[in-house]
């Protein structure tokens, strides 16, 4: 039915430069921002494969084991969320595998702010934040047929595909 890829940036050296588009700013995330951040992601992903969100999904968002707003990079245009990268560090996983890997996930930009370099700028900021936390590499997952050419964006900041995943369907009687 479709394909996904796991991508890895094997080091956090030589992170490229990328400035936020004019008029946007990244602010620390506060409790009262959670709903707006989630709703912005729902809106941004509404046309992606398999997208379906409800109130239970909001609760799952709040209950994620890796929920860590201190690493999130949320771009604001006034009181509107323009885009986001919700990075995290899975410390138990890092300990198990003896590595220092952070994740740059939930990368999204709402329609009015697309094609301006915002996702790239937020991803670059996220890589710097992971590096400041002592991480040595970064990973992310991407829908291979993403309509926004996300694969090319991630490759442009140093990520490479390390594994492909395929989703299949078979009707059952």
N, C-alpha and C positions, 0 to 999 in steps of 0.2 A: 504494500500500500504506500509506504513512504520510507524515507531513510533519515537517520540521525547520525551525527558524528560527535565523538569526544575529541576535544582539542587540548593541546598542551603548549604552554610557553615554557621551555625547559629551564630558563633562567630569567631573572629580573634585572639583567644588565641592559644597558643601552635602550631604555624605554623611550620611544619616540616622543616628540613634543606634539601637543594638540591643545589649542586654546578653546575655551568655551565660546560659543557664539555671543555676539554683543547683546547685552540686555539680560542675560541669564546669569544666575549665581547658584553655587552649591552651598547649602546651609546644613548645620547639624540637624539631625533628625530628632524630633520630639514626639512624645506620646500622641499629641493631638494631630500629628501628620500621618499616622498609620493608615487611616481610612483613605485619605486622599492619595497616598502612594499606591495602595492596593487598587483603588478605582482607576488610577492612571494606567496601571499595568493591564487591567482588564480591558480598558478601552484600546490600548495599543496592540493587544494580542487578539482582538475580536475577529480578525480575518485570517488567523493562523490555523493550520491544520489541528483539529482536535480541540479547539478552544471552546470551553464551556465553563462558566463561573456562576456560583450562587453563594448565598450567605454562609453555607458550610465551608466553602473554600476560603472565605475571609477568616473564619476561625482557625482553619488549618494553617493559613499564612501566619497568624499570631502565635500558633503553637509549634512552629517548625523548630526542631532541635538546634538548628544552626542560626536561629533568629538573632541577629546582632547588628542593630542599627548604627553602631559606631563606625562600621566599615562601609556602610552604604554611601553611595554618591548619588544624591538626588538634585537634579537641576530644576530651579524654580524660575518662572517668569511671573513676577509679582506673587500672587497667591495661587498660581496654577503650577502643577507639576508638569514639566516639559518632557523630562526623560529621567531614566534611572539605571543604575547598575547596583545590584544588591549583593555585594561580595560577602564572603564568609570564610572562616577557617574551621575545618573539622579536625579539632585537636586529637580525639581518639583515633581517627583514621591515620593522621600523621604519625602518631606514636606507634600504631600497629605496623606501618610500613616504613618507619624510620626515615621520614622525609619532612620537608617544610613546604607544603603546598597550600596555597589559598585558591579559592574559587571566585570567579567573576561571573555571576549568573543573573538571571532575570533582567537582562539588558533590553530596554525598551525605550522608544521615543514616540510620543503622541504625534498624530498627523501634522498639526500646524508647525511643528519644529523639525520635521524630517528633512533630510538632504541638506543639512547645514553643518555637518560635522559634530553634532552633539554626542552621538553614541561613541564616536572615537574619542572625544575629549573626556567623557565620563569613564570610559574604559581605561584610558591612560592614567587618569587620576586614581582609579581603583588599583591599578598595578603598583603605583607609587605607594598607596596606603598599605597594600599587602607587604611590600618590601620593607616599609617602616616597621611593620609588625614582626619582622624577622623571617618572612617567607622567602624561599629561594626559587619557586616556580609557581605558575598559575595555570589553572585548567578551567574549561567551560564546556558546555554542551550546546550543540546547534542543530536545528532542523535543517537537513541538507538542502531541502527545496524551499528554504525560507524566501518569501517573496521580496524581502528587503535587501537581498544580497549580503546577508550577515557573514557568510563564510569568507567572502573577500575582505570584509572589514577586519575580521579577526586575524586573518593571515597578514594583513597589512601592519598589524602591531606585534607580530612575532609568534602567533599561535600556528601550530600545524596539526593536521589530523593524525590521531594515534589509533583510533578505532572507529569502525563504521558499525552501525546497528540498523537492522531492517525490521520494520513492522509489517507483518503479514496478516491476512484475513482468510479464513476458510469457512464457508457456510457449513453448519452442522445440521443434520436432519433432526 
